[in-house]
C-alpha cells in the first residue's frame, strides 16, 4: 500500500447507482491512481439479496486506484457496526483514514485536501477530525483561509487519526450524568439544537447512529472538527429509497469546481463566533421548516 497517503474506506450496501457515482467521482480525483481503497460491502437482508449481489459484482470490475480491496460481510451488520468495526480495523494498521459512504460525490481535489489536512493537523491534539463537506455558510466567502473550525464533526466524507478514534466511548457511559445537567446539554447543542435529541434517541433505542456518539465524544473532549471553506463533497443519497436520509437534502452544498491543490490552512485555536452561529442555524428547526416549504 501507499504509505504516503491515507487509505480510503468506502462503506456500501445495496444502492448500485449511487455507489457508481461515488466511485466514478473518486476515480477522477488527482490522487486516485496513487491511493489505496478498501470497500466494506454489508451483507444483505431477506428482501435485497439481488441488489447486494449487483453491488458486489460491480465492485469486482473497479480499476483506477493503486489498490482496491473488497471486504464482503457474511451477514447484515447495519451501518453503525459496519463503520465502527471497519474503521477500527483499518486505522489500527495505518494510523489514519479517509472515510466515505456510498452516496457521496467528491470534487477532483477532495483527496488532495484531505491528505494535506491530515498531515497539517496531525500534531494538534484538539483536532478530532477533518471534514470534506461544508454547508453554504454566508461568511465563508469572506474568509482568507481554506479551512475553519467547528464544534460538530461531519460524517459526509471525513478523516481522522487513530488516537482520536480510539478515544471514543461508543457506550456513552456518562449519559445519565450528561442528560441531567442543563448546562452540559446547552454546551453540546452549540453544534446544533438536534444533537442532544439524537443522542437521547440512541440511548432509548430509537436510532442506532454511530455518528451521534462520535459527535458527543468530540464535544466531551473539548475538541474541534476542521471544515473546508468550499465543500469537496455533495451528498446524493437523500430520497424515499434511502435507509438513513429520507426526504429532501436541506444541507446541500455547492461542490468545489476550482480544483486547486494548494491550501491555506487556518491555525485558529477556537471557532469563529459568527461562523459557528451560521453553522448552528443549519440545524435549527426554523431552517428546516423554511427549506421544507421551499422544496414543496
C-alpha positions in Angstrom: 0.0 0.0 0.0 1.0 3.6 -0.5 2.2 4.7 3.0 2.4 8.3 1.9 -1.4 8.7 1.6 -4.2 7.8 3.9 -6.2 4.7 3.0 -9.7 5.3 1.8 -12.5 3.2 3.2 -15.9 3.1 1.5 -19.0 1.6 3.2 -21.5 0.2 0.7 -24.8 -1.6 0.9 -27.4 -2.1 -1.9 -27.6 1.2 -3.9 -25.6 0.4 -7.0 -26.5 3.6 -8.9 -25.3 5.8 -6.0 -22.1 3.8 -5.5 -21.2 4.1 -9.2 -21.4 7.9 -8.8 -19.3 7.8 -5.7 -16.5 5.6 -7.1 -16.5 7.4 -10.5 -16.0 10.8 -8.9 -13.3 9.3 -6.6 -11.5 7.9 -9.7 -11.4 11.4 -11.1 -9.5 12.7 -8.1 -6.0 13.9 -8.7 -4.6 11.4 -6.3 -6.8 8.4 -7.2 -4.1 6.3 -9.0 -1.8 6.7 -6.0 -4.5 5.8 -3.4 -5.5 2.5 -1.8 -9.2 1.8 -1.4 -11.0 -0.7 0.8 -14.7 -1.2 0.4 -16.8 -2.8 3.1 -19.8 -4.4 1.4 -22.5 -5.0 4.0 -24.5 -8.3 3.9 -28.0 -8.5 2.6 -31.3 -8.9 4.3 -34.1 -11.2 3.1 -35.6 -8.6 0.7 -32.5 -7.2 -1.0 -30.1 -10.1 -1.8 -30.1 -9.4 -5.5 -29.2 -5.7 -5.0 -26.3 -6.5 -2.8 -25.1 -9.1 -5.3 -25.3 -6.5 -8.0 -23.2 -4.1 -5.9 -20.5 -6.8 -5.3 -20.4 -7.7 -9.0 -19.8 -4.1 -9.9 -17.1 -3.7 -7.2 -15.1 -6.6 -8.8 -14.8 -4.6 -12.0 -13.4 -1.4 -10.5 -10.0 -0.3 -11.6 -8.1 3.0 -11.5 -6.6 3.0 -8.0 -3.2 1.9 -6.6 -5.1 -1.0 -5.0 -8.8 -1.9 -4.5 -9.8 -4.4 -1.8 -13.4 -5.6 -1.2 -14.5 -6.9 2.2 -17.8 -8.8 1.9 -19.7 -9.1 5.2 -21.3 -12.5 5.6 -24.3 -11.1 7.4 -26.1 -7.7 7.6 -24.1 -5.6 10.1 -26.0 -2.4 9.7 -24.3 0.9 9.1 -23.2 1.6 12.6 -21.5 -1.7 13.3 -20.0 -1.8 9.8 -18.4 1.6 10.2 -17.2 1.2 13.7 -15.6 -2.2 13.1 -14.3 -1.4 9.6 -12.7 1.9 10.6 -11.2 0.3 13.7 -9.7 -2.5 11.7 -8.1 -0.2 9.0 -7.0 2.6 11.3 -5.2 0.1 13.6 -2.9 -0.8 10.7 -2.4 2.6 9.2 -2.9 5.2 11.9 -5.1 7.5 9.8 -8.0 7.1 7.5 -10.3 8.8 5.0 -14.0 7.6 5.0 -16.8 7.7 2.5 -20.2 6.2 2.3 -21.8 5.0 -1.0 -23.8 8.2 -1.7 -21.1 10.9 -1.6 -19.7 12.6 -4.8 -16.3 14.1 -4.4 -14.6 17.0 -6.1 -11.3 16.3 -8.0 -9.3 17.8 -5.2 -11.0 16.0 -2.3 -8.2 13.5 -1.7 -5.6 16.3 -2.1 -7.3 18.4 0.5 -7.9 15.6 2.9 -4.4 14.2 2.8 -2.8 17.6 3.2 -5.2 18.5 6.1 -4.4 15.1 7.8 -0.7 15.9 7.7 -1.1 19.6 8.7 -3.3 19.0 11.7 -1.9 15.7 13.0 0.1 17.3 15.8 -2.8 19.2 17.1 -4.5 17.1 19.8 -7.5 19.4 19.8 -8.4 18.5 16.2 -10.7 15.5 16.3 -11.4 15.0 12.6 -11.3 16.6 9.2 -14.5 17.0 7.1 -14.6 17.1 3.3 -18.1 18.7 3.4 -19.3 22.1 4.4 -22.6 23.9 4.1 -23.0 27.1 2.2 -22.4 29.5 5.1 -22.6 33.2 4.2 -19.4 34.2 6.0 -17.2 31.6 4.2 -17.0 33.8 1.1 -15.2 36.4 3.2 -12.5 34.4 4.9 -9.0 34.1 3.5 -8.3 30.6 4.8 -9.4 27.3 3.1 -10.5 25.8 6.5 -12.4 26.7 9.6 -13.1 25.2 13.0 -16.4 23.8 14.1 -18.0 22.4 17.3 -19.5 19.5 15.4 -18.0 16.8 13.1 -19.4 15.7 9.8 -19.9 12.1 8.7 -20.1 13.1 5.0 -16.6 12.4 3.8 -14.2 12.6 6.7 -10.8 11.7 8.1 -9.2 11.1 11.5 -6.3 9.6 13.3 -6.0 6.5 15.5 -5.6 8.4 18.8 -8.8 10.4 18.2 -10.8 7.3 17.0 -9.7 5.2 19.9 -10.8 7.8 22.4 -14.5 7.4 21.5 -16.7 5.8 24.2 -19.3 4.0 22.0 -21.4 3.0 25.0 -21.8 6.7 26.1 -21.2 5.5 29.7 -21.7 9.0 31.2 -25.1 9.6 29.5 -27.2 9.7 32.7 -24.8 12.4 34.2 -24.9 14.4 31.0 -28.7 14.3 30.4 -29.5 15.5 33.9 -27.3 18.6 33.6 -28.9 21.5 31.6 -25.5 23.3 31.3 -23.9 20.3 29.7 -26.8 19.9 27.3 -26.6 23.6 26.3 -22.9 23.3 25.6 -23.3 20.2 23.5 -26.1 21.9 21.5 -23.7 24.7 20.4 -23.0 22.4 17.5 -26.8 22.2 16.6 -30.1 22.0 18.5 -30.6 18.4 17.3 -27.6 16.9 18.9 -28.9 16.1 22.4 -32.2 14.8 20.9 -30.4 12.4 18.6 -28.1 11.2 21.4 -31.2 10.6 23.7 -32.9 8.7 20.9 -29.9 6.5 20.5 -29.9 5.7 24.3 -33.6 5.0 24.1 -33.1 2.6 21.1 -34.9 4.8 18.6 -31.9 5.1 16.4 -28.6 3.3 16.0 -26.4 6.2 15.0 -22.7 5.8 15.2 -22.2 9.5 14.2 -24.1 11.0 17.2 -21.9 9.0 19.6 -18.8 10.2 17.6 -20.1 13.8 17.8 -20.6 13.5 21.6 -17.1 12.1 22.1 -15.6 15.1 20.3 -17.7 17.5 22.4 -16.9 15.7 25.7 -13.2 16.1 25.0 -13.5 19.8 24.0 -12.1 19.2 20.5 -13.0 20.5 17.1 -13.5 19.4 13.5 -11.7 21.1 10.6 -14.1 22.0 7.7 -13.2 23.3 4.2 -14.4 26.8 3.3 -15.6 25.3 0.0 -17.3 21.8 0.0 -15.4 18.9 -1.5 -18.5 16.7 -1.0 -22.0 16.5 -2.4 -24.5 14.1 -0.8 -26.7 12.4 -3.4 -28.3 9.9 -1.1 -31.4 11.7 0.1 -34.8 10.2 -1.1 -37.5 7.8 -0.4 -35.3 4.8 -1.0 -32.6 5.9 1.4 -32.1 4.0 4.6 -31.0 6.9 6.8 -31.6 10.1 4.8 -35.2 10.1 3.6 -36.7 13.3 2.3 -35.1 16.4 0.8 -31.5 17.4 1.5 -31.7 20.8 3.1 -27.9 20.7 3.7 -27.0 20.5 0.0 -23.9 22.5 -0.8 -22.1 23.7 -3.9 -19.2 21.4 -4.6 -15.7 22.8 -5.3 -15.0 23.4 -9.0 -11.7 25.3 -8.7 -9.7 22.1 -8.5 -6.8 23.9 -6.7 -4.3 21.7 -4.9 -2.6 24.2 -2.6 -4.5 25.2 0.5 -4.1 27.9 3.2 -4.9 26.0 6.4 -6.3 28.0 9.4 -4.3 28.0 12.6 -7.2 29.4 14.7 -7.4 27.9 18.2 -11.2 28.5 18.5 -14.1 28.5 16.2 -15.3 31.9 14.8 -18.4 33.0 16.7 -20.0 34.3 13.5 -19.3 31.1 11.5 -20.4 29.0 14.5 -23.7 30.8 14.6 -24.3 30.3 10.9 -23.3 26.7 11.2 -25.7 26.1 14.1 -28.5 27.8 12.1 -28.3 25.0 9.5 -29.6 22.5 12.1 -32.3 24.8 13.6 -36.0 24.0 13.4 -36.6 27.3 11.6 -34.2 26.5 8.8 -35.6 23.0 8.4 -39.2 24.3 8.1 -38.2 27.1 5.7 -36.4 24.7 3.4 -39.1 22.1 3.6 -41.6 24.6 2.2 -39.2 25.7 -0.4 -38.9 22.1 -1.5 -42.7 21.8 -1.6 
